[in-house]
Amino acid sequence: MPEFDALSAADRACPLCGGVDTRPYGRVDARFGLFSCPACGFAFAVPRPTPEELAAFYNEQEDYNLTPEPTPPGRAARLAGEWKRRIESAHPAPRRILEIGCQRGDLLYGLKQHGYAVVGADVCDTAREFAARHYGLTVHPGAFPPAAEEGAFDAVILSHIIEHIVDPVAFLDAVKRYLAPGGVVCIETPGLDTMLFDLFGTAYNMIRPPEHISFFTRRSARALFSRCGLEALRLETFTRPWSQPNPWLFTLMSLARKSGALGWLRRRRNQDTAASLTASMHLERGGLLARAFPMVDFATRAATLASWPLVAAGDAAGKGLLLCAVGRKTA
């Protein structure tokens, strides 16, 4: 990637630790490359998109503006059970929980059924309106609640948010301000410890700028907590036994990326590829792909269950599909 070799030191600098000895890992598409930092292990898309580019991208993505049927209370409570266990294993008596980037509020609604006082923040008008109308939730506009809420929460949830952030250190520093002393931040993100990244590299389907631009391993998540003055309590990879993010679906998507089939489909649907061929693609209702996807989804979930001993072995070896990182504010 000779054009990336010619980037200035500032453009190449690691957004996590500031290191300048970063290395081009590989090209993602015609616009973006993936760089890695030997000093801290962080990987990041280059060039970093501007706030204006990100706003335009997310406003055009129908995936982020859908209004599905509300989740029933019992099911919401069951789905929130995993997060409840995470938080309670890290905090002795959590009461108030904030989710940043809560979208429609499904997780917060589930935690509300468990008796927590919950608050959200999200930049999407449609999502906030849905959360208020269907779940009775308070969801503040923008990335964060008002400054008056700083220091008020026992836990902050970042569920599939950190991979979208241009400056993870500044972002987590801001998140930390909302934690009470002893409060915990719980992060879930598609990690790069997974065997699929080892196998596919930049064709791994989670490497998709400008949507996903910051990529963590257990090592770099620890470095992020250290930079922000948080004590690392939990750093582990895992795979859910029955979930749409599953190894077999991600393998198929990555193969489609690697072969060029996914890029071909996107070019067929949208001639303007400036945003990146790797960005998510909404499936039109009633279309062939939309009808086929539920079958593929079910088949790959079933395949994950059938191969669970192998998947569990990967988790035990630190090669799970997702990364869970929990840090505590000590002062």
C-alpha positions as CSV (number, residue, x, y, z in Angstrom):
1,M,0.0,0.0,0.0
2,P,2.4,2.7,-1.2
3,E,-0.1,5.6,-0.8
4,F,-0.6,4.6,2.8
5,D,3.2,4.5,3.4
6,A,3.2,8.1,2.3
7,L,0.8,9.3,5.1
8,S,2.1,11.8,7.6
9,A,3.1,10.8,11.1
10,A,-0.1,12.4,12.5
11,D,-2.3,10.4,10.1
12,R,-0.5,7.2,11.0
13,A,-0.4,7.8,14.8
14,C,-2.2,5.3,16.9
15,P,-5.5,6.8,18.2
16,L,-5.1,4.7,21.4
17,C,-1.5,5.2,22.6
18,G,-0.2,7.8,20.2
19,G,2.5,5.5,18.9
20,V,3.9,6.5,15.5
21,D,5.5,3.2,14.6
22,T,2.2,1.8,13.3
23,R,2.1,-0.7,10.4
24,P,-0.2,-1.0,7.4
25,Y,-1.9,-4.3,8.0
26,G,-3.7,-4.4,4.6
27,R,-6.1,-2.7,2.3
28,V,-9.8,-2.9,3.1
29,D,-11.2,-1.4,0.0
30,A,-10.4,1.4,-2.5
31,R,-10.4,4.0,0.2
32,F,-9.6,2.5,3.5
33,G,-6.7,0.6,4.9
34,L,-6.2,-1.2,8.3
35,F,-3.3,-0.2,10.4
36,S,-2.0,-1.9,13.6
37,C,0.1,-0.6,16.5
38,P,2.8,-2.9,17.8
39,A,3.0,-0.9,21.0
40,C,-0.5,-1.5,22.3
41,G,-2.1,-3.9,19.8
42,F,-4.8,-1.5,18.6
43,A,-6.0,-1.8,15.0
44,F,-7.7,1.1,13.2
45,A,-9.1,2.2,9.8
46,V,-7.1,4.8,7.9
47,P,-8.1,7.5,6.9
48,R,-10.2,8.3,10.0
49,P,-13.6,9.6,8.8
50,T,-14.7,13.1,9.8
51,P,-17.8,13.7,12.0
52,E,-19.6,15.0,8.9
53,E,-18.8,11.9,6.9
54,L,-20.1,9.7,9.8
55,A,-23.3,11.7,10.2
56,A,-24.0,11.4,6.5
57,F,-23.3,7.6,6.6
58,Y,-25.5,6.8,9.5
59,N,-28.4,9.0,8.3
60,E,-28.3,7.0,5.0
61,Q,-28.3,3.6,6.7
62,E,-31.8,2.2,7.0
63,D,-30.5,-0.4,9.5
64,Y,-30.2,2.2,12.1
65,N,-33.6,3.8,11.6
66,L,-35.9,0.8,11.5
67,T,-38.9,0.6,13.9
68,P,-39.7,-3.1,14.5
69,E,-42.3,-4.4,16.9
70,P,-41.6,-3.7,20.6
71,T,-40.0,-6.6,22.6
72,P,-42.5,-8.1,25.2
73,P,-41.4,-7.5,28.8
74,G,-40.7,-11.1,29.6
75,R,-38.5,-11.6,26.6
76,A,-36.7,-8.3,27.2
77,A,-35.9,-9.4,30.7
78,R,-34.5,-12.7,29.5
79,L,-32.4,-11.1,26.9
80,A,-31.0,-8.6,29.5
81,G,-30.1,-11.4,31.9
82,E,-26.5,-11.7,30.5
83,W,-25.8,-8.0,31.0
84,K,-27.4,-8.2,34.5
85,R,-24.9,-11.0,35.5
86,R,-22.0,-9.1,34.0
87,I,-22.8,-5.9,36.0
88,E,-23.6,-7.7,39.2
89,S,-20.4,-9.7,39.1
90,A,-18.4,-6.5,38.9
91,H,-20.4,-4.2,41.2
92,P,-21.8,-5.1,44.7
93,A,-25.1,-3.2,44.5
94,P,-25.8,-1.5,41.2
95,R,-28.9,0.7,41.0
96,R,-28.6,3.2,38.2
97,I,-27.5,2.1,34.7
98,L,-26.8,4.2,31.6
99,E,-26.5,2.8,28.1
100,I,-24.8,5.0,25.6
101,G,-25.8,4.3,22.0
102,C,-28.9,2.4,23.3
103,Q,-30.7,2.7,19.9
104,R,-34.4,1.7,20.5
105,G,-33.9,0.8,24.2
106,D,-34.5,-3.0,24.1
107,L,-31.7,-3.8,26.5
108,L,-32.6,-1.0,28.9
109,Y,-36.2,-2.1,28.9
110,G,-35.1,-5.6,29.8
111,L,-32.9,-4.3,32.7
112,K,-35.9,-2.1,33.8
113,Q,-37.8,-5.4,34.3
114,H,-35.1,-6.5,36.7
115,G,-35.7,-3.4,38.9
116,Y,-32.9,-1.1,37.8
117,A,-33.3,2.6,37.2
118,V,-32.2,3.0,33.6
119,V,-31.3,5.9,31.3
120,G,-30.1,6.0,27.7
121,A,-28.4,8.3,25.2
122,D,-28.6,8.0,21.4
123,V,-28.1,10.3,18.4
124,C,-31.0,8.8,16.4
125,D,-34.3,10.7,16.7
126,T,-36.3,7.7,15.5
127,A,-34.7,5.4,18.1
128,R,-35.3,7.8,21.0
129,E,-39.0,8.3,20.0
130,F,-39.4,4.5,19.8
131,A,-37.9,4.0,23.3
132,A,-40.1,6.7,24.9
133,R,-43.3,5.6,23.2
134,H,-43.1,1.9,23.6
135,Y,-40.9,1.4,26.7
136,G,-41.4,4.6,28.6
137,L,-37.6,5.2,28.8
138,T,-35.7,8.4,29.2
139,V,-33.2,8.6,26.3
140,H,-31.2,11.8,26.0
141,P,-30.3,13.1,22.5
142,G,-26.7,13.0,21.5
143,A,-23.8,10.8,22.6
144,F,-24.1,11.6,26.3
145,P,-26.7,12.7,28.9
146,P,-26.5,16.3,30.3
147,A,-23.5,17.2,32.4
148,A,-25.9,17.2,35.5
149,E,-25.9,13.4,35.3
150,E,-22.2,13.0,35.7
151,G,-21.1,10.8,38.5
152,A,-24.7,9.4,38.8
153,F,-24.4,5.8,37.4
154,D,-23.2,2.5,38.9
155,A,-22.7,1.0,35.4
156,V,-22.4,2.3,31.9
157,I,-23.1,-0.1,29.0
158,L,-21.3,0.2,25.6
159,S,-22.9,-2.6,23.5
160,H,-21.3,-2.6,20.0
161,I,-20.4,1.0,20.2
162,I,-16.7,1.3,20.7
163,E,-15.9,-0.1,17.2
164,H,-17.7,3.0,15.8
165,I,-15.7,5.6,17.7
166,V,-13.0,7.7,16.0
167,D,-11.1,8.5,19.3
168,P,-11.7,5.7,21.8
169,V,-9.6,7.3,24.5
170,A,-11.5,10.7,24.5
171,F,-14.8,8.8,24.3
172,L,-14.0,6.5,27.3
173,D,-12.7,9.5,29.3
174,A,-16.1,11.1,28.7
175,V,-17.9,7.9,29.6
176,K,-15.9,7.7,32.9
177,R,-17.3,11.0,34.0
178,Y,-20.8,9.5,34.3
179,L,-19.7,6.7,36.7
180,A,-20.0,7.0,40.4
181,P,-16.8,5.9,42.4
182,G,-16.6,2.2,42.1
183,G,-18.9,2.2,39.0
184,V,-18.2,-0.1,36.1
185,V,-18.1,0.3,32.3
186,C,-19.2,-2.9,30.4
187,I,-18.0,-3.1,26.8
188,E,-19.1,-5.7,24.1
189,T,-17.5,-5.4,20.7
190,P,-16.5,-7.7,17.8
191,G,-12.9,-8.4,18.8
192,L,-9.9,-9.2,16.6
193,D,-8.7,-12.1,18.8
194,T,-11.1,-14.4,16.8
195,M,-9.8,-17.1,14.5
196,L,-11.9,-15.6,11.7
197,F,-9.7,-12.4,11.6
198,D,-6.6,-14.7,11.7
199,L,-8.0,-16.5,8.6
200,F,-9.5,-13.6,6.6
201,G,-7.6,-10.5,7.7
202,T,-9.1,-7.4,6.2
203,A,-11.8,-9.5,4.4
204,Y,-13.2,-10.4,7.8
205,N,-16.8,-9.0,7.7
206,M,-16.5,-7.0,10.9
207,I,-13.8,-4.8,9.3
208,R,-16.1,-2.4,7.5
209,P,-15.2,1.3,7.6
210,P,-16.7,3.8,7.9
211,E,-19.1,1.9,10.1
212,H,-16.5,-0.1,12.1
213,I,-13.2,1.9,12.4
214,S,-11.7,0.9,15.8
215,F,-10.8,-2.7,16.6
216,F,-9.8,-4.3,19.9
217,T,-8.2,-7.4,21.3
218,R,-7.9,-8.2,25.0
219,R,-4.5,-6.6,25.0
220,S,-5.6,-3.4,23.5
221,A,-8.7,-3.2,25.6
222,R,-6.5,-3.4,28.7
223,A,-4.4,-0.6,27.2
224,L,-7.5,1.5,26.7
225,F,-8.6,1.0,30.3
226,S,-5.1,1.9,31.5
227,R,-5.0,5.1,29.4
228,C,-8.4,6.1,30.9
229,G,-7.5,5.3,34.5
230,L,-9.9,2.3,34.8
231,E,-9.1,-0.9,36.5
232,A,-9.5,-3.9,34.2
233,L,-11.8,-6.4,35.9
234,R,-12.7,-8.7,33.0
235,L,-11.2,-9.2,29.5
236,E,-12.4,-12.3,27.7
237,T,-13.7,-13.5,24.3
238,F,-16.9,-15.4,24.0
239,T,-19.4,-16.7,21.5
240,R,-23.2,-17.0,22.1
241,P,-24.7,-20.4,21.4
242,W,-27.7,-19.1,19.5
243,S,-27.2,-15.7,18.0
244,Q,-27.1,-13.9,14.6
245,P,-23.5,-13.0,15.3
246,N,-22.1,-16.5,15.0
247,P,-19.0,-18.0,13.5
248,W,-20.6,-19.7,10.6
249,L,-22.6,-16.7,9.4
250,F,-19.4,-14.6,9.8
251,T,-17.5,-17.2,7.8
252,L,-19.9,-17.0,4.9
253,M,-20.0,-13.2,5.0
254,S,-16.1,-13.1,5.0
255,L,-15.9,-15.6,2.2
256,A,-18.3,-13.4,0.2
257,R,-16.1,-10.4,0.9
258,K,-12.9,-12.3,0.1
259,S,-14.3,-13.6,-3.3
260,G,-15.7,-10.2,-4.3
261,A,-19.3,-11.4,-4.3
262,L,-20.4,-9.0,-1.6
263,G,-18.8,-6.1,-3.4
264,W,-20.5,-7.1,-6.6
265,L,-23.9,-7.2,-4.9
266,R,-23.4,-3.7,-3.4
267,R,-22.3,-2.3,-6.7
268,R,-25.4,-3.7,-8.3
269,R,-27.6,-2.0,-5.7
270,N,-25.7,1.3,-5.3
271,Q,-23.4,2.7,-8.0
272,D,-22.1,5.3,-5.5
273,T,-19.5,3.3,-3.6
274,A,-17.7,6.3,-2.0
275,A,-18.9,5.3,1.4
276,S,-17.1,1.9,1.1
277,L,-18.1,-1.4,-0.3
278,T,-17.7,-2.9,3.2
279,A,-20.4,-0.9,4.9
280,S,-23.6,-2.7,6.0
281,M,-26.3,-3.3,3.3
282,H,-30.0,-3.2,4.2
283,L,-32.0,-6.0,2.7
284,E,-35.1,-4.7,0.9
285,R,-38.3,-6.3,2.2
286,G,-39.6,-8.9,-0.2
287,G,-36.4,-9.2,-2.1
288,L,-34.6,-12.4,-2.8
289,L,-31.8,-11.8,-0.3
290,A,-34.3,-10.7,2.3
291,R,-36.3,-13.9,1.9
292,A,-33.1,-16.1,1.9
293,F,-31.4,-14.5,4.9
294,P,-33.7,-15.9,7.6
295,M,-32.9,-19.4,6.3
296,V,-29.2,-18.7,6.3
297,D,-29.5,-17.2,9.7
298,F,-31.2,-20.2,11.2
299,A,-28.9,-22.7,9.4
300,T,-25.7,-20.9,10.7
301,R,-27.1,-20.8,14.3
302,A,-27.9,-24.5,14.1
303,A,-24.4,-25.1,12.7
304,T,-22.9,-23.2,15.6
305,L,-24.8,-25.4,18.1
306,A,-23.8,-28.6,16.3
307,S,-20.2,-27.5,16.4
308,W,-20.3,-26.1,19.9
309,P,-17.5,-28.3,21.4
310,L,-15.2,-26.7,18.7
311,V,-16.6,-23.2,19.3
312,A,-16.3,-23.6,23.1
313,A,-12.7,-24.7,22.7
314,G,-12.0,-21.6,20.7
315,D,-13.5,-19.5,23.5
316,A,-11.4,-21.2,26.1
317,A,-8.3,-20.5,24.0
318,G,-9.2,-16.8,23.9
319,K,-10.4,-16.9,20.2
320,G,-14.1,-16.3,20.7
321,L,-16.1,-14.2,18.3
322,L,-16.9,-11.3,20.6
323,L,-14.9,-9.4,23.2
324,C,-16.2,-8.5,26.7
325,A,-14.3,-5.9,28.6
326,V,-15.3,-4.6,32.1
327,G,-13.4,-1.8,33.8
328,R,-14.0,-0.1,37.2
329,K,-13.6,3.5,38.2
330,T,-11.5,3.5,41.3
331,A,-11.6,7.2,42.2
